[in-house]
């Protein structure tokens, strides 16, 4: 018996290997063509890296020659500048420049990235010798924290750690001592009733009389990385406590829809007019620091903030097409402005870090098209009128930062092309004899006499990393992060706080891993091409849509990836999250605003619902693409690692109850069937695909998932009338399986009739019931649906839909998970055109099982719940378990 099964399965695998040989050959050829057409040889990559290095040193050497020890280089006048002493209200300069050699401190760890140990050592010595913070200047707390405090801490980490090549034997924690001094000078800014810091502080005299109480979310809430690192390294916990209080002072004032605003009053904690929010200027790094401090410290409350904040942004700020993000009202989520700013170009990189690579690719394409239009990224762009409204480009890093993250995640040479375009534009537009200049107007390349420090600390750092394949950062699997100013921070084990035992018991999932990148394939539901051919970003079906959104014309390079038989795809985006009030039988019930513990109870690893009626439930799409998770139950938050147990039998209608036909069917019908897949007797099939010697038939078994409507495939189903239809798929001879290449989704009427046959289609674009009705009209006896997800679903339809459809009990529906279904379809494709070969399917009779082992009731319930999850509107809720 075992040997026979092995032989049959081996033959099936051989056929699939033969069928896939064409697919794999094409995929290999496509990959080689893509590689050769991109032209990104190791030498070309190395050349781009060295050009970036040269551009960086052109800026840095000119700063040291003409500007140091002042804060910034003025490249057009070949000099330097610090604070605007004559005009204290010039916050554009004074928020950043503090008379503390800003650019030198900001680039310390860029010298590490460049592998320049002598340059790093010299820079550290210069900072120690020249810099003091006992200065009568009033910089912005946020800017001095991310640029100066972060630069000092990163420099200290590399100079002090003995296990890496940048350790300086003579170094005695001087940078850390300076960072501690700076931190103490910043602490008075937090002396407000709310704990939210003043936006600016005088480094010598503290908070000045009449200082504004207005600050932005990013400024007040994006300090935890630098301040907490300072506390952990010095043992002075005041800094971490202050930043922690400020961070949650922002988050705990979020609106009812989970959004934080842009501007807040540090005295009262009230959001200020116009109460808008988004992912750009004034708010951006708040989200960034929530995720990155979790990565660095492992503290789960920051992961919880990130999860909830990201869900709210994706639900309200993301446009309906899924490609760009709007400025919205923080209270309602309604659109407020249709503009995007250049700072928001960091978001795709953050999405990559969180694991949402597909959405990152989409948004990045918007910014890339804007870059191509302007040879730079304009500060503000109006998405409605498709034109820039602010044409400056001060060499900001956010776009190239996201490009680097996406290349590391996908390894698609497209992102090297993007980087090369950026390098060319920076070199031709920003390089001047005395350094690098910002662009005041992208339309005519009017230059600005200023080289912001982030041009060297971030923009060219990320560009260098993009082209430097062997950089040590790329193989570093520690908890390091790059701050919002591009500084490399990490904490060694002795500086991490242990997870409390109680939290460890309640939050089982502690090792959070991002899903692997899944590249697009050439074939999809609309294509007759054999599936499996992977393609790069330029060949995605939706690549033309960002062109449309930005009004960008196509370049010659773009047209290389076009095909006359291609199509332009307008995206259909599933909601990222949604809410509903639970109720059995599809009834509408009022919300239970305070469910009792008898109805909704807290258990060690999550929650158990004993009565679903009236409980408001919030579900959110999982980043791994496997379905959705319950995130809120009433006023309870459901966190990663929690399980929601359903122990309410009323969600299933009792047999005979007329109020919910679909639930009655679920109560009675078998959810799965074993399908026998076999061929008719034919040597032609085997010999035409591959030289295989065999005396047997192809005969294997796969698992299918039954629908809750159509022909009943349950093994215990007995017709009540002699004339009642018996599904032919249940007979030993089974049904031949057909496919109609022009209608692979089954959403249109089939062109041919398929009596006594099964039709294979793909999931998507229309309901399961519509597919079955089209199969019914084509006289088919069954329809097999290949899912777009690798888990089983039992197709459903509402009682009203079934009543409208009429009698459809003479067509069976079976769903196959994606991986199984794709292999099954490959087998069918391989036999198309072979007259003597025929793939057939039949339901295997259910084998009588042995008497089950007696299991204690509680263990039995846990065993039953292991793989049984709840579905809502066809969406699997992965973190649920059914106890009933």
N, C-alpha and C positions, 0 to 999 in steps of 0.2 A: 504493500500500500504506500509506504513512504517513498520507495524507489520510483513507483509509477508517477507519483505527484511531482517528484523532482524532475523526472524526464519531461513531463508535459510542460512544466514551468520553464525548463531550460530551452525547449523549442520556442516557447513564446518570447523569451528574452532574445533568442537568436534572431527571430523575425523583427523584433523591435530594434535590435542593433543594426540589422540590415536596412530597415526603413530609416533609422536615424543616421546611417552613414552618409546619406545625401545631405541631410540637414547639417551634420557636423562638418562635412567638407565645405559646404557653403558658408557656415559660420566662420570656419578657419580662414577661408579665402577672404571673407568680408573683413575679418580682423586684420589680415595682412594688407589688404587694400587700404583699409582705414589708416593703418600704421604708416604705409608708404606714402599715401596721399598727404597725411599730415606732415610727414617729413621730419618728425621729431626724433632724430637720432641722438645718441648720447653726446656727440660733439656739438650739435646745434643747441641742446639744452645747456651744455657747459658754456658755450659762447654767450648765451643770453644771461646766464648767471654772472659771468665776468663783466659784461656790459653794465649790469645792475650794480655790481660792486664798484666799478669805476665811477658811475653816476653818484653813488652814495659818498665815496671819498671826495668827489668834486665838491659836494655840498659841505661835508664835514671839514675838510682841510681849509676851505675858504672861511668857514665860521671860526676856526682856530686862528687863522691868519688875520682876519679883519675885524672880528667881533668879540672873541673871548677876552676878558671874562664877563662881558655883557650877556644879556639873555638870548638875543636873537641876532641873526645875520640879516642885514639889509643888502641884498645882492645887487641891486641896480646902482646903489651909491657906494658899494664896496666898503661898508662900514658896519657898525653894530648898533643895537638899541636895547635899552632896558625899559623901565616904567616911564610913562609920560608924566614927568614931574610937574610940568607947567599946566597940565590939564587933568586933574584927578578924576574928572567925570568921564574920561576916555576909557571906558571899561573894556573896549575891544583889545586894548593893549594892556591895561593895568590889571585885568582879571588873570592874566597869564604871567606877565613879566613881574618879577619881584625883586630884581637886583640880586639874584642868586645863581647866575650862570646856568640858566634853565636848559639850554640846548645840550650842554655837556652832560648834565645829570640825566637828561631824558634819553641819551643814546648809549649809556653804559652797557646795557645788555645787548644792544645791537652789535657792538664790537664782539660780544660772545658769539652771537649768531654767525657773524662773518668769520669766526675762527681766528681773530686777531688778538692773541694773548699780549704781545708787547703794547699794542694800542690800548687794550683794556687796562693794563697796569699803569700806563702813563696817565690815562683818563682818571683812574681812581686817585692817583697821587695829586693830580691837579684839583680835583674836587676837594680833597682833604685840605690842601694848602690854600685854596682861594675862596671857598664858599663859607658864608656865615648867614644865619637866619635872624640875627639881631639887626633887622633892617626896618626902617620906617616906611613900609609899603603895605598896601591893602589888596592882596590878591584874592581871587575867588577860592573858597575852601575846597570845592570840588576839583578845580584845575590844579591847584598846588598839591592836592592829594594824589591825583592820578599821574601827574607828570613828575613831580619832585619826590614826594614820599615813596611812590612806587618805584621810581628809578633808583633811589638810595637802597631800598630793601632788596631789589633784584641784584644790584651790584654787590651788596653785602653777602647775599646767598652764594653767589659764584666765587667771591673772593675768599670766603671763609670755609667752604666745604672742601675737605682734603681729597675726596674721592673723584675729582674731576680736574681737567687740565687748567682751569682758570684760577685754581687756588693760589693765593699770594702768601708765601711763607712769612713775610714781614708784617702782614696785615693784622691789626689788633682791634677789630670791630669798630673802626672809626666811622664808617658809613652808618652803622646801626646806631651809634651814639648821636650822630647828626640827625638821623631819622627820629630818634626819641625826643631830641630837643624840638624838632619841627612839630611833632605830634602834640607835645605839651603846649606849644604856642597856638595850635588849632583848637584845643579842647574848650576854651571859653566860648567858642561859637555855639556849643551845644547847650549853653545855659539858658534855655527857654522853657516855658511851661509845658510844652509838648515834647521836648527832647529833639525836635527838628532843628538843625543848625541854621544860624544866619548864613546867608550866601557868601558874605565877605568878612574878613577879619584883618586887622592890622597886626602884623607879626611882632611888633614891639609893644604896642599899646592895647591890644585886645580889641573887643567890639567897640566901635566908635559910636558916640552919641548921635542919635538920629538915623542909625543904620536901618535900611529897609527890612521889613519883616517878610517880604515876598521871596520865595525861593521855588525852584522847580523840583520835580520828583527825582530826576536823575541826580541833581546836585545834592539833595538831602539823603537820598536812599541808596547811592552807589558808592559807599565808603567802606563797606564791610571787608573787602579783600585786603586793602592796604592796612586799615586800622586793626583788624583782627590779627593779621600777620605780625604787625608791630607788637601787639600784646603777647602773642605766643613766643616771639623771639626774645622779648625783654623781660617777660614775667609781670609787666605792668598791665593789669586787666582793664584799666579805665578806658582805653581806646576801643577795645572790642565791645565793651558794654555800651559805650556811647553810640557806636555805629549800629549795633544790634537794635538799640531802642529807636534810633532814627529810621532804620529799615522797616521795622514793624509799626512804627508810628505812621508811616506812609501806607503800608499794606492794610492795616486794621481800619483805615478810613476809606477803603474801597467802596464802590457803590453796590447797590443791590444786584447788579448784573455782573459784578466781579471785576470792574474796571477802576483803575486809579487815574486821577487827573494829571494835568500837566503842571499846574502852578498852585501853590498852597501857602497859607499864612502860618508862619512859624510860631506865632503867638497864640492863635486861636485853634489852629489845626483845621480851618475851613478851606475848602477848595475855592479858588478864585475864578472869577469870570474869565472866559466863557465856558469853563468846565468841559474842556475837550481833551481827547486822548488819542494816542496812536502808537507807532513804533519808532518815531523819529525824534527830532530835537526836543530836549527838555524831559524826556522820559526813557529814552532808549536803553541806557546802561542799567537802569533799575532791574529790568528783566534779565539782562546779561549777568549781573552779579548774583541774582537769585540762583541761577543754574550753576555758575562757576564756583560760588562758595560751597555749594553742595558737593561738586566734583572734588574740590580741594580739601574740604573738611569732613565730608560724609554726614553732615548734620541734616537730618531728614526734614526738618521744618522748612528749610530752604527749597528742597525738592518739592514739597507740598505747595509752596508759594508758586514755584515755576509751573507746576502742573496746572494749577487753577488759573494762573495768569495767562498761560499760553492758550488754554481752552477758551477763555473769555475773548482774547484777541482774535483767535481763529474764528470765533462765532460772530463777532460783531464788527471788527475792523477789517477783516479780509473781505474783498469784493466777492460778489457772487460767482465770478468766473474762476476764483482761486488764484489770480495772478498778481494783484497788487493790493495794497493796504491803504485804507482811507483814514482820515481824521474823523472821529465820531464823538458824539456826546457821551460823556462818561456815565450819565444816569440812565440813558435809554438805549445806547448803542446805535442811535440813528446817525446817518452821515452828516457831517458838519461842513467839511471842506474837501474838495477833490484835487488836492495837491499832495505831492510827495517831496521830501527833502533828501539831500544827499546823505545825511547821517543815517537814514533808515536803510542804506545799502549794507549795513552790518548784519541785518536780520537773516539773510540766507546762511551766513556763516554760523550764527547761533542755532538756526534750525538744524544744520548739519551736526553740530555738537550735541543736540538733543536727540538726533536720530531721524528727523523728518526730512530725508534727503530729497524725496520727490517734490515736495512743496518748495524746498530751497532752490531746486533747479528752475522752477517756474519763475519765481521772483527775480532770481539772478538774471534771467533772460531779459526781463524788463530793463534792468539797469544796464546790461550790456548793449542793448539797442540804443539807449540814451547816450551811452558813451560813444558809440559809433557815430551817432548824429552830430555830436558836439566835440569829439576828440577830447573829452573830459566829461566830468559829471556836474551838471549845473546844480547850484544850491537848492533851487526850487523849480518844480516842473508841474504844470497844470495838466492833469490827465484828461480833463474834459475838452479843452481847446487844443490839446496835443502840442504844447509849446512851453518852453522855459520862461519863467517869470523873473528869475534871478540868475544871472549868467556868470557869477563868480565860480572859480574852482581853486581853492587855496591848497591844492595838493592833498586832499583828504584821503585817508587810507581805507575807508570802509568797504568800498567796492572790491579792491584788490584783496583785502582780508577775506571776504566771502569767496573770491575766486580761489584762493589758496585752500581754504577748507573744503571746497567742492572738489578740487583736484585730488586732494589727499583721500577723499571718500570714494571717488569714482575712478580715478586714474584715467579719465577721458582726456586725450590730447587737445580737445577743444579748449580746455581751460588754459593750456599752455599758449594756444593761439591768442586767447584773450589777454594773457599776461604780456605776450610779445607786442600786441597792439598798444597796451598801456605803456610799456617801456619805450616804444617808438614815440608816442605822443608826449610823454614826459621829457624825453630827450630833445625833441624838436621844438617843443613849445615852452618848456620851463627852464631849460639849461641856459644860463647866461655866463659870461666870463667869470663873475665872482660868486657863483653858486647856483641855487635853484630858486626861481621866483614863483610865487602864486600867480594865478591868472585872474585878472580883475574882470575881463569880459571875454568869454569863449568865442564870441562872434568875430572879434577882430584881433584877438590875442594881445589885447592891452595887458601889460604885466603890472604886478603889484610889488612894491619894493619891500618885500617881507618873505622870509623863509620860516614858516612855522616849524616848531621843533618836531611836530609829529611827522613831517615829511621824511625825517631821518629815523625817528624812533618807531614808526609804524609803516608808512607807505612803502618805502624801499626795503624795509625789513621783510614784510610779507612778500614783496615781489622777489626778493632774493631767495626766500624759503621756497617759493613756487618752483624755481628753477634748480634748486640745490637738492637733488634727490637723496644724497648721502648725508644730509645734515643730521647731527645727533638727536635733535628734537624729534625727528620722524620715527626714531626707534625707541624713544623714551616712553615707557608705559607707566610712569609714576603718576601722581595726582597733580602734576603741574598744570597751570592755566596761563593764558595770556590775558592780562587785564585789558580794560577798555582803552588804555594807552599803549598796549602791546608789550607790557613788561612781564617777564617770566617770573612767576611766583610759585612756590611749592612749600609744603610742610613735611618735615620728616616725622617718623612715627612717634617720637617722644613729644611732639608738639600737637598731636591729635588727641581729642577727647574721646574716651571709650564710650560706646553706645550703652546706655543703661540696660540692665537685664530685663526690666519690665518692657521697655520698648522693643528689645530684640525678640521677646516672646510674641508681642502683638504685631510686629512687622517682619514677617518671615523673609520677604524678598529684600535682600540687602545688596546683592551683587548686580547692579543695574547695567545691562549691556545694550548697546544700540543695535538695531537690526542691520544686517548687511545690505549694501546697495544692490538693488535689482535693476539692471539696465533695461531699456526699452527693447522690444523685439519688433522686427519689420512687419510681421503679420499681426493683425488684430481681428476684431469681430467683422470688420468690413472687407477684409482681404482674403483672397483665395490662395495666397502664397502659403507654402508649408510653414507652420509656426516654428519658432526657435532661433531665428536669425537675429542675433543681438546687434544693436546699432548704437552709435554715439548720440550726443545731445543734438547735433545738427540734423540728424535724420529722424528725430521724433515726429510723430504725426501732428503734434500741436505746435511745432516750432514757428510756424507762420503767424500764429495768433499774437505773440508779443510784437511782431512787426506791425500788425494791424492796430494794436493798442497804442503804440507810440508813433504811428505814422511814418515808420522808417522804410526807406527804399532798400531793396535787396542788392547786395553786393555780388560781384562776380564769384567770390568764394562761396557765398551762400548757394548760388545756382548749381555748383558742382554736386550738391546733395539733392537736387530736385529730380523728379522722375515724371514723365508725361502722364503716367497712370496713377500718380499720387493724388492725395486729397488734402484739403485744409480742414483741420478738425477744430471745432469750437468746443471748449472743454465743458464737460458736465461734472459738477463737483458735488459730492455727497456732503451733507451738513457735517461739520466737525463735531458738533454736540447739539443735543436738544433735550427738552424736558417734557414730562407728561405726568399725569396723576394716575397711579395704578388703580385698576378696578377689574374684577372678574366679569366675564361675559360681555366685555366691550361696553359696559355701561358708563355713563357720565356721572361722576360723583363729586361732591365738594371736597376740597383739600382738608385733610386732618392736620391742623397747624401744630399740634403737639401730641404725636402718637405716643401712647403709653408703652411701658416696657412689656406689657402683655401682648401688644401688637408688634412692636419693633424692639428687639432686645440686643444688647451689646454682649458679644461673646469674646473669648480670648483672641481669636484671629480674625474678628470682623463683626458681622451683624447677622441676626436671623430674623426673618420676617414671618410672623405667624398669621398675620392678616394684612393682605396687600391693599385693602380698600382705603383710598384717600391719601396714600403716601406719595408725595411729590418725589420724583426720581429724575436725576440728572445723569445722562450718559454721555461719554466722550470717546471719540475715535482713538484707537490705539496706534502708536507710532509704528508698531511692527506690521500693521496692515491686516491683522488677524481678526478684526472685529471691533467691538466696543467694550468699554468698562463702565460699570456703575461708579459714579464719583460722589453722588450725594443721595442720601435717603432722608427726606424731611430736613431737619436741622443738623443731621450728622454728616460729617465728611468721610467718604470712603477712600482710603489711601492705598498706594501700591503695597502689595503684600496682604491686604485685607481680602476676605472672601465674604460674599453676601449669600447666605443660605435662605432658600425659599421653602417654607414649611406650611403653605396654605393650599389645601386641596381644592378650594373654590376656584382656582384659576383653570381647573379642568371642569367642564360641564359634566353633570351626571348623565349616564346613559339614558337616552330617551328625551332629554331636555331639549326643547326646540329653540331655545334662545341663542344657541351658538353651535351650529352644525360643525364648523371646523374644529372646535375644541372637543366635541363629541368624537369626531373621527380620530383625533390625536389620542384620545383616551382609549380607543379600541384598536386602531390600525397598528401594524408592526412598522417601526420606524426604518428598519433596514432589511435588505434582502441580499442574498448571495446570488450573483449572476454568473452563470456558466458561459464563458466565451470560447467558441470553438469554430472550426472551419469544416466545410464539406470535404469529403475524400478527394484529394487532388495533389498530385506530385508537381503540377505546373506551378502552384503557388510557391512552393519551397525552392524549386530549381530556378525560377525566374528571379528570385530575390538573392539567394545565396546558395552555394553548393552545400546543401545539408543532406546527409543520408539519414532517412528515418522511415520507419514502418508504421508510425502512429499518426494520429490527428493532433492538431493544436487544440488544447483543452485545458483552460485555466479558470480560476474563480476569482472574482473581484467583488467588492462590497459596493452596493448602491443604496441610495436614500430615497424612500418613497414619498410621494405627494399625499397630501391629506384630502385630495379630490381626484376625480377620474376613477379608473378601474382599481378595485381593491386587490392588492397583491398579497395580502396577509395569508399565511399558510393555513390559518384556522377559519378563513372565510368560506362559508357554505352558501351557495345561491338559494334564495328563498322560493324561486319559481323555476320550473324546468326550462323555461325559455330565456332565463336571464343570461346575460353575456358572461362568458368565462374568458378571461384574458388569454389570448393565444400564446403570450410570452411565458405562460405557466406550463405550456405543453413541452414534452421532451424535444420535439423538433425545433422549437424556438422560432425566432424571427431573423431574417437577414437585415443588416443595418445599412441604411442608405444615407448619403449626405448630398445636399444641394449647394454647391460652392457659391452660388449667387445669393444665397439666403442663409448664411451661417448662423445668424441669430434667431432665425425662425420667427421674426417679428412681422414679416410680410407673407401674403398668401404664397404657398408653394406653387411653382410652375407646373410640376408633374404630380401625378397621383401615385400613392405608394401603398396599395392594398396589401394586406398580409406582410407588412414590413414595419421596421422601426426607423425613425429618422433621428440623426444626431445633430444637435445644435449647440450653441454656446449661450451662457447666461449673459443678460444685459439688454438695455434699451427698451424692453417691454416686460410686462408681468409674466409670471409662469403660466397663468391662465390663458393669456393671449397666445402664447406659444402652443399650448395644448389645443386651443380652438383651431389654430391654423393646421396643426397635424390632423385634427378631426376632419377638417374640410378636405384634406388631401387623402382621406380614407386610410390613414396609417393606423396601426394597432397600438403603437407605442411611440413615445418620444423620449430620447435620452439627452439630458442636458449636461454639458461640461461646465462646471462652476468656474468662477474666477478666483476662488479661494481654496486653500488646501484643507478644508474641513467640510464635514457634511452638513447639509441643510435639508429640512423637510419642507418642500414648497407648500404654501398655504394660499387661501383665498377667502374673502369675507363671505358670509351667508348671502348678502345682497348680490355680490358678483356671481356666485354660484347659481342663484335663482335666475338671474338674467341670462346666464350661459345656457341653461336648459340641460338636457340629458347628455352628459359627457362620460358616462360610466363605461363606454366601450373603447376608451383610449387610456393606456397606462402611461404614467410619467415616472421616470427615474433620474435622479441627479447623481453625478459622479464628481468627487473632489477634483480639483484642477490637475494635480499630478497624475492621478489615475486616468482621468478623462483624456488628458493630452496624449498619454501613451496608447490608450485605446483608439483614439482617432488616428494616430500615426499608423496603427495596424490596418485600419480601414483604408487610409490613403494608399498604403503600400499595395493593397490588393485591388484598387480601382483599375479597371481596364483588363483585368485577368478574368476571362470569361468562365474558366472552370473553378475559380476560387471564390469563396463566399464566406464572409465573417458573419456568424450568427450568435444570438444571445438567447438564453433561456434562464428562467428562475430555477435554482436548484431546490429540490424538495428539502424541507427542514428535517434534519436528522434528530431522532429522539435522543435527548441528553440523559446521562446517568443521573441518578438521584443526587441532588446537590448536598454538599456538606452542611450540617447544621451550624449556623452562625448566630452568635448572640444578637439580639435585636439592635442594639446601638451600633455595633460594628457593621451590621447589615445596612443600616441607614447611611453610614459613612461610605460604605462600598458603593451603594447605589448612587450616591451623590458625586462620586469621583469624576465621572465623565459626563454627567447630565447637567446641561446648562440651559438657561432661559433665553428664548428668542423674543425680540420685540420688533415688530414690523419687518421680519426677515433678518434682523441684525443679531448675530450671536453676542451675548453679554458674557465675555470670557471669564470674568471674576465672580460669576454666580454659580451656585450649585443647587440642584433640586433635591430636596429631602423627601418629597411626596411621590 
